[in-house]
Amino acid sequence: MKRAHVLLGGLLLALFVAASASGQEAEQEKAVDVTGVWELTSETPRGTMVRKLTFEQDGTSLTGNMETQQGSMAIEKGSIEGNKISFRMTFSRGGRSMQMVYKGTVDGDTAKGTMETPRGSIEWTAKRIST
């Protein structure tokens, strides 16, 4: 009888630990919501650049656009997993194009990360200005 209680207690403990870990994984995997308008700032060789970025989110998929001095650019291959965000943009001008890859982390209404370009890496920060 004592052995049955020990086995039952061990089984209950194992189930509790498994359920707790599963709940934590689900919480970590849940993507944050970045829908809205963001102000993205970066320091470039040409000085401080401030751009308006509009995100539309469907689960872990992101679409939207960025307003720049040269016009609007569409977000390509945008995704968010947990609090990690990534998207691409292609800048075209004068028959030339350049791809920029943004990666970063989101914390509430702020975000930060890096933008990779053929010319190197640039850090950026962003804040949500409306939903």
Protein Blocks (a to p, Z undefined) as FASTA:
>chain_A
ZZmmmmmmmmmmmmmmmmmmmmmmmmmmpccdfedcdddddddfkbpcddddddddehja
ccdddddfkbccddehiacehjaccddddddeehiacddddddddehjaccdddddfkbc
cddddddfbZZ
